[in-house]
Amino acid sequence: MFDYQKKGVYFAQIADGLEEAGVAELTALGATGARPVRRGIHFHADSAGLYRINYCSRLCTRILAPLMTFDCPDADALYRAGRSIPWDRFINCDETFAVFASTAGSSVPHSQFAALKLKDAVADRFRHNSGRRPNVDVRRPDLWINLYLEKEKGTISIDTSGGSLHRRGYRIQGCDAPMQETVAAAVVHLCGWDGRVPLTDPMCGSGTLVIEAAMAYCHIPAGWLRSDFGFQRLVDFDERLWGRVKKQADSRIRKLPDHLIAASDIDSKAVAATRTNCKAIPKIRGIDVLRMDFAAIDKLENRIIVCNPPYGIRMQGQGRLEDFYRSLGDFLKQRCKGSQAYIYFGNREMIKHIGLKPSWKKPLRNGGLDGRLVKYSMY
């Protein structure tokens, strides 16, 4: 038996700063004993809980099922550990695999070398047993293998998500510098929106924030559009149990009321992208999408406002950027009475130019940007 079978233990990867929120989400989805570490959460779950978490988690990036933990003083120990695993229980020679590795203080030189060593071990085991080996496909492998080396310990896991969970499947059209889906879900979570007041994004880009808000309100599982998951490769995968878990989660889906969520943008391409992406999920077609400069909006009162403004990647010129944020601050003060605004700053230097006193600031990474989500209350 593998480690995850013996102990029912798993590891959720999550963005830095979201660990506490991730613990609450995992617990609500059936996990027990959730213990946060930096950029991750250790937890226990049964098979139904594992399937539910992969299908419904909005905040987690991947869920790993550990196969074995081993002493790893050098690369040879890594190779021996990798070759000891019966990989033919997960894939056959006509399918594909990929190894994704990370290291922290390990004696193995670097993550790429570690991944190559484990890849060789997998291939050599197949070649020794059958004379053939599966090919590597780093884009869409049938089996995603994760390797983590820390000091002189190693853990080999199966990625039960089958690739990053931020890939929801609705982003058919994109825009420059989009917000990652899990980050947008975190913004919706941190603003505490529950549908009692309207929600508006006046700079919607490709619509990620409003789509994540709509999916959360409608109880649409984050993985609703995904065709498969990595847990379907596990040796103890129970297809009937997965069917029951999925059916139960889908039974909670409700329709989005008209005019509860609105999105707008000055860019016609962004508006077209948002409309296209919203159509990917039939239950959220009640989102109002308009082409409009935020400065032309008459008022946005008594609601939740969320947005990911241009932060230098989408807008060239520091002077223009500072003027833009000053005008945004004026708009919030003058036309958004009774509202709460949650603004994501990919460029933290711009916070001081908005001219409003924040209620709070929270670190939130979006791709390579160490940004801040800032709350403003307009009384």
Residue pairs with C-beta under 8 A, 6 or more apart in sequence:
2 65
2 66
2 67
2 68
2 235
3 9
3 66
3 67
3 68
3 69
4 10
4 65
4 66
4 67
4 157
4 158
4 234
5 235
5 236
7 44
8 44
8 45
8 46
9 42
9 43
9 44
9 66
10 31
10 42
10 43
10 44
10 45
10 50
10 63
10 64
10 65
10 66
10 160
11 40
11 41
11 42
11 43
11 63
11 64
11 66
11 157
12 22
12 26
12 40
12 41
12 43
12 53
12 57
12 60
12 61
12 62
12 63
12 64
13 39
13 40
13 60
13 61
13 62
13 63
13 64
14 22
14 39
14 40
14 41
14 59
14 60
14 61
14 182
15 39
15 59
15 61
15 182
15 183
15 186
15 364
15 365
16 38
16 39
16 363
16 365
17 362
17 363
17 364
17 365
18 59
18 186
18 364
19 36
19 37
19 38
19 39
19 40
19 41
20 36
21 59
21 186
21 189
21 190
22 34
22 36
22 41
22 59
22 60
23 34
23 36
23 41
25 57
25 58
25 59
25 60
25 189
26 34
26 41
26 43
26 53
26 57
26 60
27 34
29 49
29 52
29 53
29 56
29 57
30 45
30 46
30 48
30 49
30 52
30 53
31 43
31 44
31 45
31 49
31 53
32 43
32 44
32 45
33 42
33 43
33 44
34 41
34 42
34 43
35 41
35 42
35 43
41 60
45 53
47 236
47 238
47 241
48 241
48 244
48 245
50 63
50 65
50 160
50 231
51 229
51 231
51 241
51 242
51 245
51 246
52 245
52 249
53 60
53 63
54 63
54 160
54 161
54 165
54 223
54 229
54 230
54 231
55 221
55 222
55 223
55 224
55 229
55 245
55 246
55 249
56 221
56 222
56 223
56 249
57 63
57 165
57 222
58 182
58 185
58 186
58 188
58 189
58 212
58 215
58 216
58 222
59 182
59 185
59 186
59 189
60 165
60 182
61 161
61 164
61 165
61 166
61 182
62 146
62 159
62 160
62 161
62 163
62 164
62 165
63 159
63 160
63 161
63 165
63 231
64 146
64 157
64 158
64 159
64 160
65 157
65 158
65 160
65 231
65 234
66 155
66 156
66 157
67 85
67 156
67 157
67 158
68 81
68 84
68 85
68 155
68 156
69 153
69 154
69 155
70 77
70 81
70 153
70 154
70 155
70 156
71 77
71 152
71 153
71 154
72 78
72 81
72 106
72 107
72 108
72 149
72 152
72 153
72 154
73 107
73 152
74 107
74 108
75 108
75 109
75 113
75 114
75 117
77 154
78 108
78 114
78 117
78 118
78 121
78 147
78 149
78 154
79 117
79 118
79 120
79 121
80 121
81 121
81 154
81 156
82 117
82 118
82 120
82 121
82 122
82 125
82 156
83 121
83 122
83 124
83 125
85 122
85 125
85 156
86 125
87 97
87 122
87 125
87 126
87 143
88 126
88 129
88 130
89 235
90 143
90 158
90 233
90 234
90 235
91 97
91 134
91 142
91 143
91 233
92 134
93 126
93 130
93 132
93 133
93 134
94 134
95 134
95 142
95 143
96 134
96 135
96 136
96 137
96 140
96 141
96 142
96 143
97 119
97 122
97 134
97 136
97 137
97 141
97 142
97 143
97 144
97 145
98 136
98 137
98 138
98 141
98 143
98 144
98 145
99 115
99 116
99 118
99 119
99 122
99 145
99 146
99 147
100 115
100 144
100 145
100 146
100 147
100 159
101 111
101 112
101 114
101 115
101 118
101 146
101 147
101 148
101 149
102 111
102 147
102 148
102 149
103 110
103 111
103 114
103 148
103 149
103 150
104 148
104 149
104 150
104 151
105 150
105 151
106 114
106 149
106 150
106 151
106 152
106 154
107 152
108 114
108 117
108 149
114 147
114 149
115 147
118 145
118 147
118 156
119 136
122 133
122 134
122 145
123 133
123 134
124 133
126 132
126 133
126 134
127 133
134 142
140 163
142 233
143 158
143 230
143 233
144 158
144 159
144 161
144 162
144 163
144 230
145 156
145 157
145 158
145 159
146 156
146 157
146 158
146 159
147 154
147 155
147 156
147 157
148 154
148 155
148 157
158 230
158 233
158 234
159 230
160 229
160 230
160 231
160 234
161 229
161 230
161 231
162 228
162 229
162 230
162 231
162 232
162 233
163 230
165 182
165 222
165 223
166 180
166 181
166 182
166 183
167 181
167 226
168 181
168 215
168 222
168 223
168 224
168 225
168 226
169 224
169 225
169 226
169 280
170 211
170 225
170 277
170 278
170 280
170 281
171 178
171 181
171 206
171 208
171 277
172 276
172 277
172 280
173 206
173 272
173 273
173 276
173 277
174 206
174 273
175 205
175 206
175 267
175 269
175 270
175 273
175 314
176 313
176 314
177 205
177 310
177 311
177 313
177 314
177 346
178 205
178 206
178 208
179 187
179 205
179 208
179 209
179 308
179 344
179 366
180 208
180 366
180 367
181 208
181 212
181 222
183 344
183 364
183 365
183 366
184 208
184 209
184 211
184 212
184 308
185 212
185 216
185 222
186 364
186 373
187 209
187 212
187 306
187 308
187 342
187 344
187 364
187 373
188 209
188 212
188 213
188 216
188 306
189 216
190 342
190 362
190 364
190 373
191 304
191 306
191 340
191 342
191 375
193 199
193 213
193 216
193 217
193 304
193 306
194 217
195 217
195 257
195 260
197 302
197 303
197 304
198 259
198 260
198 261
198 262
198 303
198 304
199 210
199 213
199 260
199 261
199 262
199 303
199 304
199 305
199 306
200 261
200 262
200 263
200 264
200 300
200 303
200 304
200 305
200 306
201 207
201 209
201 210
201 262
201 263
201 264
201 305
201 306
201 307
202 263
202 264
202 265
202 292
202 294
202 297
202 300
202 305
202 307
203 264
203 265
203 266
203 294
203 307
203 308
203 309
203 310
204 210
204 263
204 264
204 265
204 270
204 271
204 274
204 289
204 307
205 265
205 270
205 273
205 274
205 308
206 270
206 273
206 274
206 277
207 263
207 273
207 274
207 275
207 277
207 278
207 287
207 289
208 277
208 308
209 263
209 306
209 307
209 308
210 261
210 262
210 263
210 274
210 278
210 287
210 306
211 277
211 278
211 281
211 284
211 287
213 261
213 306
214 220
214 256
214 261
214 278
214 281
214 283
214 284
214 286
214 287
215 222
215 224
215 281
215 284
217 256
217 260
217 261
218 253
218 254
218 255
218 256
218 283
218 284
219 252
219 253
219 254
220 253
220 281
220 283
220 284
221 246
221 249
221 250
223 229
224 250
224 281
225 280
225 281
231 237
231 242
232 239
232 242
253 283
254 283
255 283
255 286
256 283
256 284
256 285
256 286
256 287
257 286
258 286
258 288
259 286
259 288
260 286
261 284
261 286
261 287
261 288
262 287
262 288
262 289
262 290
263 274
263 287
263 288
263 289
263 290
264 271
264 289
264 290
264 291
264 292
264 294
264 297
265 271
265 274
265 291
265 292
266 291
266 292
266 293
266 294
267 291
268 291
271 289
271 290
271 291
274 287
274 289
275 289
278 284
278 285
278 287
278 289
279 285
294 328
294 331
295 327
295 331
297 331
297 335
298 335
299 335
299 336
299 337
300 335
300 336
300 339
301 335
301 336
301 337
301 338
301 339
302 337
302 338
302 339
303 338
303 339
304 339
304 340
304 341
304 342
305 332
305 336
305 339
305 340
305 341
305 342
306 341
306 342
306 343
307 341
307 342
307 343
307 344
308 344
308 346
308 366
309 324
309 325
309 328
309 343
309 344
309 345
310 321
310 324
311 321
311 345
311 346
311 347
311 350
311 369
311 371
312 318
312 321
312 346
312 347
313 346
315 321
315 324
321 347
321 350
322 350
322 353
325 350
325 353
325 354
326 353
326 354
326 355
328 343
328 354
329 353
329 354
329 355
329 356
330 355
332 339
332 341
332 354
332 356
332 376
332 378
333 355
333 356
333 378
336 378
337 378
337 379
338 378
338 379
339 378
340 359
340 375
340 376
340 377
340 378
341 375
341 376
341 378
342 373
342 374
342 375
342 376
343 354
343 373
343 374
343 376
344 364
344 366
344 371
344 372
344 373
344 374
345 351
345 371
345 372
345 373
345 374
346 366
346 369
346 371
347 369
347 371
348 370
348 371
348 372
351 358
351 361
351 372
351 374
354 376
356 376
357 376
358 374
358 375
358 376
359 375
359 376
359 377
360 374
360 375
361 372
361 373
361 374
361 375
362 372
362 373
362 374
363 370
363 371
363 372
364 371
364 372
364 373
365 371
